[in-house]
Amino acid sequence: MDADAYGVPDIHQRTRPVPAGANGDWANPGGGMTVTVLTVSIVVAALVIRTAVAELRVPGSGRRQWGFLTDRRAWALGAGTAVALGIFGWATAGPTAAVWAVVAGLLVASLTPAGEEDD
């Protein structure tokens, strides 16, 4: 362990080497990206299961829940949110933040009220 100017050891310093790629970086996402993708997959799976259960209870409810996928306004707001968060997140936290930005964009789009339909 390294010591400071007064000879006191730094107890917060790592004492074991970290495996290559464990923290992740631009060239090698490492464990951080794997955990992020797995967590995002679980979140999306939970949303799909929720829709399936709602569809079993009330037929047609799944179409209403996922109706935002055909709404241009919802797509625009969701994409804008994903891009803004993705740029900021990539600059501060790296590529794993881009995955969460996409999930945030999807959630914003799903919460967007349906726009007027064109005839």
Helices and strands as residue ranges (DSSP letters): H 30-57, H 61-65, G 67-70, H 72-93, H 95-111
